[in-house]
């Protein structure tokens, strides 16, 4: 991974096939652009045909899989040069693909999305069974993701045991969101290309974090396309 600057906007370049970029904090911040401005920038530098991101609601609706919805927390495409963005500020941006085929998913994976089964929904779909690789993008790390008892009870109500992903420190519960996501990917035989992910909470100079900044927080945008 390396940092690049595109017309003043900082980006972390992750992969070339598919192309994966993560927007970083900048004086000219990509996340503040309109969709049309984002598309124009990407067309200028990468010759894409289109760009789109969505209203997200911590649900399990996937553009390209589900029909009409007011919001989508993921996308699927089998077209080249169709770029999409997943917006996060502590949640996991998860990119899934098959490098031998034009199969590309992006998922917004906060705890609610993971609880609702958005990963399983994608990977068990007709297109998802072709997925072989994954990138787990920047998100809040284990030691900063404090959770309350009602959080644990929400998983228990669906008979999902998350004890192995919870640690207790000074009487507080902390959840390892990445490990929980990894378990799901491993179940489907998906290879994760990165062993670790930058922590959105700790990287104040480059990443936005809702837990750290609250209402002042903007969004990190994880972009991908073939």
N, C-alpha and C positions, 0 to 999 in steps of 0.2 A: 504494500500500500504506500502511496506517495501523495503529497499535497500538490495540487495544481491551482492556478489562478486563472479564471475565465472572466475577462472584462471586469476585474476588480472583485469578483466573487470567489472566495476560497472554497475548494472542494477537496475531498479525499477520494482518490481514485483507487478502487478496489480490484476491479477485474476488467478485462477487455472482451471476453466472450462468455456470457453477455457483458456489455458495458454496465458497470455498477459504479456510481458516484454517490458520495454523501456530502451534502452542503455543510459548510462550517461557518461559524460566526465571522462576519466580515463588515467592513464599513458599508459596502454595497452588498446587502444580504439577500441571497437568492430566495429565502423563504418569504420575504416581503413583496416579491413580484406578483403581479397578476398571472393567471394561467397563460394568457396570451404573451406576456413578456417572458415568462419562463420558456415557452415554446420558441419564441423568436431567438432567444439566446442559444438554445440547444440546436436549433436549425442552423444558425450561423456557424457554430463550431463543430458540430457533429453530423450534419446532414441528415437529421431525423426527418420523418414526415409529419409527426404530430406529437404532442405532449398532453398529458392529462393527469390531474390528481383529483381527490374527492373530498366531500364532507365525510368525516369519519365519526363513528358513534360507539366505538368499543363493542361492536357486534360481530356477526359472522358472515355478512353479505359480501360476495366476491363478484366484482364486475367481470363479465365474460362467462360467468357460471350462473349467477342468479339473474332473474329478470329485473324489471323496473324496481328501483328502490330510491328513497330519498338520500340514502348514504351508503357508502361502500367502505369496508375495512380491508379490502384486498382487490387484486386484479388478476386476470389471466389473459394472456395473449399468445397467439401462434403466428403473429405477423412480424416481419422485420421492420425496423425503423419506427416502431410505435413505442414511444417512451412514456413511462408512468412514474409517478412519485408516491411514496408512502411517507406521511408526516408523523413525526414522533417528538416527544420531549421527556422521555424516560422509558417509554414502552420500547419493545423490540421491533425494529423493521426487519422482517424476514424475507429474503429473496430465495426463490426455489427455481431450479431449471434443469434442463438436460442439454449439455453442450453439443450433442450429436443431432438434436432435433430442435425445432423452434417451439419450445415449451418453456414458458416463463410465468411465474407467479410472484406477486409481492403481497405480503400480509402485514397488517398492523396488529402486533401481538402484545397487548397489555394483558394484565391478569384476567380481565373480563373476557377478552377474546380467546385466550387460551382455555379458560373455563368453559366457554361456549362451544369449543371444539373447532375453531377456524382452521387449525393446522390439519386435523384429521379430515375435515371437509374438503380441503384442497387436495390432499394427497390420496384420498380415496375416490376422487372424481375421475372421469374417463381420461382427462388430460394429466391429472396428477399422478396416476400410476406410472407415468413415464419419467417422473422427476428423479434425478440422481444426485444433485448437488444442492448445497444450501450455504448462504452467507447470513450469519447472525450479526446484525448491525449494532451500532452504539446504543446503549441503554443503561439504566440505573443498575449499579452493581449490587451484589449480595449485601455487603456491609452497610449500604445506605437505604435499602428497601425495607423499611420497617412496616410491619403489617399488624393489624389488630385482630382480636379474637373473632369478630364477625367475618373477617376475610377468610380465616381458616374454616369457619362454620359454613361459609358459602360453598367451599369445595366439598366439605363433609356431607352437605345436603345432597350432593350429586354422587356420593359414594366414591369420591376421589381422595385418596390418601396422599397428602403432601408432606408428611412428617419428615421424610428424608431430605426435603428441600428447605426445611425451617431450622434455623439455629436460634438459640436464646442467649442474649447478652445483656447483663444488667436488668434482667426482668423483662426485656423487650424481645419481640419476635422479628426475625429477619428472613426474607424469602429469597432464594436463589432462582431468579426468573430464567436465567440462561440454562441452568441445569434441567429445569422443568421442561423447557423447550427442546433441549437436546434429547431428552428421553423420548419425546414424541417422534423426533426425526429418526432416531436410531431404530425405533420400532418399524419404520418403513424402509429401512436400509439406505437412508440418505446420507451422503458424505458431506460433512461440514468442513468448509475450506479454511476457516479461521479458528484457531485454538482459544482465542480470547477476544473480547470486544471492549473498545474504549468505554469508560464509565461517563455517562452524560452528567452525573452529579459532580464528579471530580474535575472534569475537563471544562472549567469555567471559561478558559480562553478560547475554546473552539466549539463547544456544544451547549445547546439549551437544555435546561432541566426544570420541569414543573415543580418538583419537590424542593429544589433550591431557590427558584426565583418566583414561584407562584404566578400571579397574573401578569407579571412583567415578561414572562417567558414567551419567546417565539417558538418556532418549530424547526427541527432538523429534518431535511428532506432527503430520503434515500431514493435515488433515481436508477432506473434500469431499463435496458432494451437490448434486443439483438440487432 
